[in-house]
């Protein structure tokens, strides 16, 4: 049923009701008084008096159907919009508080939710395209190097000395290890992004976790002539989380700090309270992070300048670190210390005492 026919039928129904009312009043008057002339006069009076009411009813019906027409026009325009474009909302300049307004508000709520989902899809699609582009770029470099050394060995044959053969094979092995690490990091990142990913939660003391990580890097730090100084709080509340993943977080940050701290430098690893949360800090005495890199270092595949990255870095390490921390309900920040060096700060919710 079109809105025009609806308005016509409502007007016709109103007219029939008024005619029936007039007829009923005239019939009752005739039965009581029995004067036909007076009945005709009364009918004329009722018709004349009822005409304004009839016109008011028509205006009300027109207003209702007009708002419905506008709402349907907006719905029709939304249906014709291309995929992944925002949908228009229904304008309600004056609220009448009736069912049509309720229908308009419900439609607008649906539009806002749909637009939010469209924006999420667009963001995800952009991230997916960037991911494929970055993966393709980062895989191409070690594959090209690996292919070059293998081809050299194949073409050179016996002309290549045993010493050079071993050197080429060692370089090729490093490229294979880099590819393997990148594939593992992509797998771990995909697993952390999965909404149904489960954490193996257990209760632990934050200072004990930090101490374990420090001990793991003491030998490497001694070879690099770098001091690791634990500054661990003893009376801290317990934390619940996946110990293996959180150990990986601290190990990644401490390894980066060790790579960027010159000989004779120091790295401070601390745990303390920040309000009701437990705070982990790793501060090195290196060159710090360039100001233009700081906002992006946790982005996937973002690589800082040569002074703050490993030669074989994939640009995924810190993004995985951030994903792990956020899966535990925490946060991570990076900054430059006023006295020099970079500071990474992780906060995790603690268990109530």
C-alpha positions as CSV (number, residue, x, y, z in Angstrom):
1,X,0.0,0.0,0.0
2,X,1.5,3.4,-1.0
3,X,1.5,6.3,1.3
4,X,-0.8,8.3,-1.1
5,X,-3.4,5.6,-1.0
6,X,-3.0,5.4,2.8
7,X,-3.7,9.1,3.2
8,X,-6.7,8.9,0.8
9,X,-8.1,5.9,2.7
10,X,-7.7,7.6,6.1
11,X,-9.4,10.7,4.8
12,X,-12.2,8.7,3.3
13,X,-12.6,6.8,6.6
14,X,-12.7,10.0,8.5
15,X,-15.4,11.3,6.1
16,X,-17.5,8.1,6.5
17,X,-17.2,8.4,10.2
18,X,-18.4,12.0,10.2
19,X,-21.3,11.1,7.9
20,X,-22.3,8.2,10.0
21,X,-22.2,10.5,13.1
22,X,-24.4,13.1,11.4
23,X,-26.8,10.4,10.3
24,X,-27.0,8.9,13.7
25,X,-27.6,12.3,15.4
26,X,-30.4,13.0,12.8
27,X,-32.0,9.7,13.3
28,X,-32.1,10.1,17.0
29,X,-33.5,13.6,16.7
30,X,-36.2,12.3,14.2
31,X,-37.2,9.4,16.6
32,X,-37.5,11.8,19.5
33,X,-39.1,14.9,17.8
34,X,-40.3,13.6,14.5
35,X,-39.9,17.0,12.7
36,X,-38.3,16.5,9.3
37,X,-37.6,20.2,8.6
38,X,-35.8,20.6,11.9
39,X,-33.8,17.4,11.2
40,X,-32.6,18.8,7.9
41,X,-31.6,22.0,9.5
42,X,-29.8,20.1,12.2
43,X,-28.0,18.0,9.6
44,X,-26.9,21.1,7.8
45,X,-25.6,22.7,11.0
46,X,-23.7,19.5,11.9
47,X,-22.2,19.3,8.4
48,X,-21.0,22.9,8.5
49,X,-19.7,22.6,12.0
50,X,-18.0,19.3,11.2
51,X,-16.3,20.6,8.1
52,X,-13.5,22.3,10.0
53,X,-12.9,19.2,12.1
54,X,-12.8,17.2,8.9
55,X,-10.1,19.6,7.5
56,X,-8.1,19.4,10.7
57,X,-8.2,15.7,10.5
58,X,-7.0,15.8,6.9
59,X,-4.1,18.1,8.0
60,X,-3.2,15.7,10.8
61,X,-3.2,12.8,8.5
62,X,-1.2,14.7,5.9
63,X,1.4,15.5,8.5
64,X,1.7,11.9,9.6
65,X,2.0,10.5,6.1
66,X,4.4,13.3,5.2
67,X,6.8,12.3,7.9
68,X,6.4,8.7,6.9
69,X,7.1,9.6,3.3
70,X,10.4,11.4,4.3
71,X,11.4,8.4,6.5
72,X,10.8,6.0,3.6
73,X,12.7,8.3,1.2
74,X,15.7,8.1,3.5
75,X,15.4,4.4,3.8
76,X,15.2,4.1,0.0
77,X,18.3,6.3,-0.5
78,X,20.2,4.2,2.1
79,X,19.3,1.0,0.1
80,X,20.8,2.5,-3.1
81,X,24.2,3.5,-1.5
82,X,27.3,1.6,-2.6
83,X,29.0,-0.8,-0.2
84,X,31.3,0.7,2.5
85,X,29.8,4.2,2.3
86,X,28.1,5.9,5.3
87,X,24.4,5.7,5.4
88,X,22.2,8.8,5.9
89,X,20.2,9.4,9.1
90,X,16.6,10.5,9.3
91,X,16.3,14.1,10.4
92,X,13.8,14.8,13.3
93,X,13.8,18.6,13.6
94,X,10.7,18.6,15.9
95,X,10.0,15.7,18.2
96,X,6.3,14.7,18.4
97,X,7.0,11.7,20.7
98,X,4.7,9.4,18.7
99,X,5.3,6.1,17.0
100,X,6.7,7.7,13.9
101,X,9.4,9.5,15.9
102,X,10.2,6.2,17.7
103,X,10.5,4.5,14.3
104,X,12.8,7.3,13.1
105,X,15.0,7.1,16.3
106,X,15.2,3.3,15.9
107,X,16.3,3.7,12.2
108,X,18.9,6.3,13.2
109,X,20.3,4.0,15.9
110,X,20.5,1.2,13.3
111,X,22.2,3.6,10.8
112,X,24.8,4.7,13.5
113,X,25.6,1.1,14.4
114,X,25.9,0.1,10.7
115,X,28.1,3.1,9.9
116,X,30.3,2.2,12.9
117,X,30.6,-1.4,11.5
118,X,31.3,0.0,8.0
119,X,34.1,2.1,9.4
120,X,35.6,-0.9,11.2
121,X,35.4,-3.0,8.0
122,X,37.2,-0.1,6.1
123,X,39.9,0.1,8.8
124,X,40.4,-3.6,8.8
125,X,40.5,-3.7,5.0
126,X,43.2,-1.0,5.0
127,X,45.2,-2.8,7.7
128,X,44.9,-6.0,5.7
129,X,46.2,-4.4,2.5
130,X,49.1,-2.8,4.4
131,X,49.9,-6.1,6.0
132,X,50.1,-7.9,2.7
133,X,52.2,-5.1,1.2
134,X,54.6,-5.1,4.2
135,X,54.9,-8.9,4.3
136,X,55.6,-9.1,0.6
137,X,58.3,-6.4,1.0
138,X,59.9,-7.9,4.0
139,X,59.9,-11.4,2.7
140,X,61.4,-10.4,-0.7
141,X,64.7,-9.1,0.8
142,X,65.8,-12.3,2.6
143,X,64.5,-14.5,-0.2
144,X,66.5,-12.5,-2.7
145,X,69.7,-12.8,-0.6
146,X,69.1,-16.5,0.0
147,X,68.5,-17.1,-3.8
148,X,71.7,-15.2,-4.7
149,X,73.9,-17.2,-2.4
150,X,72.4,-20.5,-3.4
151,X,72.8,-19.6,-7.1
152,X,76.4,-18.6,-6.5
153,X,77.1,-22.0,-4.9
154,X,75.4,-23.8,-7.8
155,X,77.1,-21.9,-10.6
156,X,80.6,-21.8,-8.9
157,X,80.8,-25.5,-8.2
158,X,84.2,-26.7,-7.4
159,X,85.7,-23.3,-8.2
160,X,84.5,-22.0,-4.8
161,X,86.8,-22.7,-1.9
162,X,85.6,-24.6,1.1
163,X,86.0,-21.4,3.2
164,X,83.8,-19.3,0.8
165,X,81.3,-22.1,0.6
166,X,80.9,-22.2,4.4
167,X,80.6,-18.4,4.5
168,X,77.9,-18.4,1.9
169,X,76.0,-21.2,3.7
170,X,76.2,-19.3,7.0
171,X,74.8,-16.2,5.4
172,X,72.0,-18.3,3.7
173,X,71.3,-19.9,7.1
174,X,70.9,-16.4,8.7
175,X,68.4,-15.5,6.0
176,X,66.5,-18.7,6.6
177,X,66.4,-17.9,10.4
178,X,65.1,-14.4,9.7
179,X,62.3,-15.8,7.5
180,X,61.5,-18.3,10.2
181,X,61.3,-15.6,12.8
182,X,59.0,-13.5,10.6
183,X,56.7,-16.4,9.9
184,X,56.5,-17.2,13.7
185,X,55.8,-13.5,14.5
186,X,53.0,-13.3,11.9
187,X,51.5,-16.5,13.4
188,X,51.7,-15.2,16.9
189,X,50.2,-11.9,15.9
190,X,47.3,-13.6,14.2
191,X,46.7,-15.8,17.2
192,X,46.7,-12.8,19.5
193,X,44.2,-11.0,17.2
194,X,41.8,-13.9,17.3
195,X,38.8,-13.0,19.5
196,X,38.7,-16.6,20.9
197,X,42.4,-16.7,21.8
198,X,42.8,-18.1,25.3
199,X,45.5,-17.0,27.8
200,X,47.0,-19.5,30.2
201,X,46.4,-17.4,33.3
202,X,48.2,-18.0,36.6
203,X,49.1,-15.9,39.6
204,X,52.7,-14.6,39.9
205,X,54.8,-11.9,41.7
206,X,55.8,-9.2,39.2
207,X,59.3,-8.8,40.7
208,X,60.0,-12.5,40.4
209,X,59.1,-12.4,36.7
210,X,61.4,-9.4,36.1
211,X,64.2,-11.1,38.1
212,X,63.9,-14.2,35.9
213,X,64.2,-12.1,32.7
214,X,67.2,-10.1,34.1
215,X,69.0,-13.3,34.9
216,X,68.4,-14.6,31.4
217,X,70.2,-11.6,29.9
218,X,73.1,-11.2,32.4
219,X,75.5,-13.2,30.3
220,X,74.8,-11.3,27.1
221,X,75.0,-8.0,29.0
222,X,78.4,-8.9,30.5
223,X,79.7,-9.7,27.0
224,X,78.5,-6.3,25.8
225,X,80.0,-4.6,28.9
226,X,76.5,-3.4,29.9
227,X,75.2,-3.4,33.5
228,X,71.6,-4.5,34.2
229,X,70.5,-3.0,37.4
230,X,67.3,-4.5,39.0
231,X,65.1,-2.0,40.9
232,X,62.4,-4.4,42.0
233,X,59.8,-3.8,44.6
234,X,59.3,-6.5,47.2
235,X,55.9,-5.6,48.7
236,X,53.9,-5.6,45.5
237,X,50.5,-7.2,44.9
238,X,50.2,-10.3,42.7
239,X,49.3,-10.2,39.1
240,X,47.3,-12.8,37.1
241,X,48.3,-13.5,33.5
242,X,50.0,-15.7,31.0
243,X,53.5,-15.9,32.4
244,X,55.1,-17.2,29.2
245,X,53.7,-14.3,27.1
246,X,54.5,-11.7,29.7
247,X,58.1,-13.0,30.0
248,X,58.3,-12.7,26.2
249,X,57.2,-9.0,26.5
250,X,59.9,-8.2,29.0
251,X,62.5,-10.2,27.1
252,X,61.7,-8.4,23.9
253,X,62.0,-4.9,25.5
254,X,65.2,-5.9,27.4
255,X,66.8,-7.3,24.3
256,X,66.1,-4.1,22.4
257,X,67.5,-2.1,25.2
258,X,70.7,-4.3,25.2
259,X,71.1,-3.8,21.4
260,X,70.9,0.0,21.7
261,X,73.0,0.5,24.8
262,X,76.7,1.2,24.1
263,X,79.5,-0.5,26.0
264,X,79.9,0.9,29.5
265,X,76.2,1.8,29.7
266,X,73.4,0.6,32.0
267,X,69.9,-0.8,31.8
268,X,67.5,-0.3,34.8
269,X,64.7,-2.8,35.2
270,X,62.1,-1.8,37.7
271,X,58.8,-2.8,39.2
272,X,56.6,-0.6,41.4
273,X,53.0,0.5,42.0
274,X,51.1,3.0,39.8
275,X,47.9,3.5,41.7
276,X,46.3,0.1,42.0
277,X,48.3,-1.2,38.9
278,X,51.7,-2.8,38.8
279,X,54.2,-1.0,36.7
280,X,57.2,-2.5,34.9
281,X,59.9,-0.2,33.5
282,X,63.0,-0.8,31.3
283,X,65.3,2.2,30.9
284,X,68.5,2.1,28.9
285,X,71.3,4.7,28.5
286,X,71.4,4.6,24.8
287,X,70.7,7.2,22.2
288,X,66.9,7.2,22.8
289,X,64.2,7.1,20.1
290,X,63.8,9.8,17.5
291,X,60.8,12.1,18.3
292,X,59.2,11.4,14.9
293,X,59.4,7.6,15.5
294,X,57.9,7.6,19.0
295,X,54.2,7.7,18.0
296,X,54.6,4.8,15.6
297,X,57.0,2.3,17.2
298,X,54.1,0.0,18.2
299,X,52.6,-0.1,14.7
300,X,53.0,-3.2,12.7
301,X,56.0,-3.3,10.4
302,X,57.1,0.1,11.5
303,X,60.9,0.3,11.6
304,X,62.8,3.1,13.3
305,X,66.0,4.6,12.0
306,X,69.2,2.6,12.0
307,X,70.3,3.6,15.5
308,X,67.3,1.9,17.1
309,X,66.7,-1.2,15.0
310,X,68.4,-4.6,14.6
311,X,69.7,-5.4,11.2
312,X,67.3,-8.2,10.7
313,X,64.3,-6.7,12.5
314,X,60.9,-7.4,11.0
315,X,59.0,-4.5,12.6
316,X,56.6,-6.9,14.3
317,X,58.3,-7.3,17.7
318,X,56.8,-4.3,19.5
319,X,53.4,-4.7,17.9
320,X,53.3,-8.2,19.3
321,X,54.4,-6.9,22.7
322,X,51.6,-4.3,22.7
323,X,49.0,-7.0,21.7
324,X,50.1,-9.2,24.6
325,X,49.9,-6.4,27.1
326,X,46.5,-5.3,25.9
327,X,45.1,-8.8,26.0
328,X,46.0,-8.7,29.7
329,X,44.0,-5.5,30.2
330,X,47.2,-3.4,30.5
331,X,49.0,-0.6,28.5
332,X,52.5,0.1,27.3
333,X,54.2,3.4,26.5
334,X,57.6,4.4,25.2
335,X,59.4,7.7,25.9
336,X,62.8,9.3,26.1
337,X,64.2,10.0,29.5
338,X,65.4,13.6,30.2
339,X,68.9,12.3,31.1
340,X,69.1,10.2,27.9
341,X,68.0,6.8,26.7
342,X,64.6,5.2,26.1
343,X,62.1,4.2,28.7
344,X,59.4,1.5,28.2
345,X,56.6,1.4,30.8
346,X,54.1,-1.4,31.1
347,X,51.1,-1.3,33.5
348,X,49.1,-4.4,34.4
349,X,46.1,-4.7,36.7
350,X,46.9,-6.3,40.0
351,X,44.9,-8.7,42.0
352,X,43.1,-7.3,45.1
353,X,44.8,-8.2,48.4
